[in-house]
Amino acid sequence: MSPEKVDTHEELLRLTRENNELLKQNHEYLRKMYRNDMIGMTLRIVWYSLLIGLPFAMYFYVLQPYFEAFGSNYELFRQGIAEIPGLKGLEHFMPPSGGNPVQ
């Protein structure tokens, strides 16, 4: 082989090895990014589950026993809330949980 071909061959081998190292680094970075995305998505799901579920849990496990202990129920609580100024007109726009709007 001529000296030019040997130099070209060595240059190609060096570039191939360098490319292989860059591919390995890229693969490591992509794995780290994927792991961070999965952890972030999991934490977001847990966070939104808490934001949505915590009020329901607070009502059923904390407030409801007190309502029952004092002889109150949700309907009585709702009637008390309706007496707050400004909320009385709101009932005309929002139908009760039964389905039919208030007439």
CYANA upper distance limits for C-alpha pairs under 8 A (distance plus 0.5 A):
  1 MET  CA      5 LYS  CA      6.89
  1 MET  CA      6 VAL  CA      7.26
  2 SER  CA      6 VAL  CA      7.00
  3 PRO  CA      7 ASP  CA      6.68
  4 GLU  CA      8 THR  CA      6.66
  5 LYS  CA      9 HIS  CA      6.39
  6 VAL  CA     10 GLU  CA      6.59
  7 ASP  CA     11 GLU  CA      6.53
  8 THR  CA     12 LEU  CA      6.60
  9 HIS  CA     13 LEU  CA      6.74
 10 GLU  CA     14 ARG  CA      6.62
 11 GLU  CA     15 LEU  CA      6.62
 12 LEU  CA     16 THR  CA      6.49
 13 LEU  CA     17 ARG  CA      6.67
 14 ARG  CA     18 GLU  CA      6.65
 15 LEU  CA     19 ASN  CA      6.48
 16 THR  CA     20 ASN  CA      6.59
 17 ARG  CA     21 GLU  CA      6.78
 18 GLU  CA     22 LEU  CA      6.75
 19 ASN  CA     23 LEU  CA      6.62
 20 ASN  CA     24 LYS  CA      6.80
 21 GLU  CA     25 GLN  CA      6.80
 22 LEU  CA     26 ASN  CA      6.54
 23 LEU  CA     27 HIS  CA      6.58
 24 LYS  CA     28 GLU  CA      6.80
 25 GLN  CA     29 TYR  CA      6.75
 26 ASN  CA     30 LEU  CA      6.62
 27 HIS  CA     31 ARG  CA      6.68
 28 GLU  CA     32 LYS  CA      6.78
 29 TYR  CA     33 MET  CA      6.64
 30 LEU  CA     34 TYR  CA      6.56
 31 ARG  CA     35 ARG  CA      6.61
 32 LYS  CA     36 ASN  CA      6.62
 33 MET  CA     37 ASP  CA      6.61
 34 TYR  CA     38 MET  CA      6.70
 35 ARG  CA     39 ILE  CA      6.69
 36 ASN  CA     40 GLY  CA      6.48
 37 ASP  CA     41 MET  CA      6.53
 38 MET  CA     42 THR  CA      6.61
 39 ILE  CA     43 LEU  CA      6.65
 40 GLY  CA     44 ARG  CA      6.61
 41 MET  CA     45 ILE  CA      6.69
 42 THR  CA     46 VAL  CA      6.74
 43 LEU  CA     47 TRP  CA      6.48
 44 ARG  CA     48 TYR  CA      6.59
 45 ILE  CA     49 SER  CA      6.50
 46 VAL  CA     50 LEU  CA      6.68
 47 TRP  CA     51 LEU  CA      6.74
 48 TYR  CA     52 ILE  CA      6.57
 49 SER  CA     53 GLY  CA      6.12
 49 SER  CA     54 LEU  CA      8.40
 50 LEU  CA     54 LEU  CA      5.78
 51 LEU  CA     55 PRO  CA      7.98
 52 ILE  CA     56 PHE  CA      8.09
 53 GLY  CA     57 ALA  CA      6.70
 54 LEU  CA     58 MET  CA      6.45
 55 PRO  CA     59 TYR  CA      6.70
 56 PHE  CA     60 PHE  CA      6.70
 57 ALA  CA     61 TYR  CA      6.24
 57 ALA  CA     62 VAL  CA      8.10
 58 MET  CA     62 VAL  CA      5.64
 58 MET  CA     63 LEU  CA      6.98
 59 TYR  CA     63 LEU  CA      5.25
 59 TYR  CA     64 GLN  CA      6.24
 60 PHE  CA     64 GLN  CA      5.78
 60 PHE  CA     65 PRO  CA      8.15
 61 TYR  CA     65 PRO  CA      7.47
 62 VAL  CA     66 TYR  CA      7.70
 63 LEU  CA     67 PHE  CA      6.82
 64 GLN  CA     68 GLU  CA      6.69
 65 PRO  CA     69 ALA  CA      6.47
 66 TYR  CA     70 PHE  CA      6.64
 67 PHE  CA     71 GLY  CA      6.69
 67 PHE  CA     72 SER  CA      5.31
 67 PHE  CA     73 ASN  CA      6.32
 67 PHE  CA     74 TYR  CA      8.43
 68 GLU  CA     72 SER  CA      6.20
 68 GLU  CA     73 ASN  CA      7.05
 72 SER  CA     76 LEU  CA      6.65
 72 SER  CA     77 PHE  CA      7.54
 73 ASN  CA     77 PHE  CA      6.76
 74 TYR  CA     78 ARG  CA      6.48
 75 GLU  CA     79 GLN  CA      6.70
 76 LEU  CA     80 GLY  CA      6.77
 77 PHE  CA     81 ILE  CA      6.74
 78 ARG  CA     82 ALA  CA      6.65
 79 GLN  CA     83 GLU  CA      7.22
 80 GLY  CA     84 ILE  CA      7.88
 81 ILE  CA     87 LEU  CA      8.05
 82 ALA  CA     87 LEU  CA      6.33
 82 ALA  CA     88 LYS  CA      5.77
 82 ALA  CA     91 GLU  CA      8.33
 83 GLU  CA     87 LEU  CA      7.79
 83 GLU  CA     88 LYS  CA      7.03
 84 ILE  CA     88 LYS  CA      7.45
 86 GLY  CA     90 LEU  CA      7.68
 87 LEU  CA     91 GLU  CA      7.37
 88 LYS  CA     92 HIS  CA      8.22
 89 GLY  CA     93 PHE  CA      7.87
 90 LEU  CA     94 MET  CA      6.95
 91 GLU  CA     95 PRO  CA      7.37
 91 GLU  CA     96 PRO  CA      8.27
 91 GLU  CA    102 VAL  CA      7.89
 92 HIS  CA    101 PRO  CA      7.85
 92 HIS  CA    102 VAL  CA      6.51
 92 HIS  CA    103 GLN  CA      8.19
 93 PHE  CA    101 PRO  CA      8.35
 94 MET  CA    101 PRO  CA      7.44
 95 PRO  CA     99 GLY  CA      6.73
 95 PRO  CA    100 ASN  CA      6.51
 95 PRO  CA    101 PRO  CA      4.66
 95 PRO  CA    102 VAL  CA      6.64
 96 PRO  CA    100 ASN  CA      7.32
 96 PRO  CA    101 PRO  CA      6.93
 96 PRO  CA    102 VAL  CA      7.69
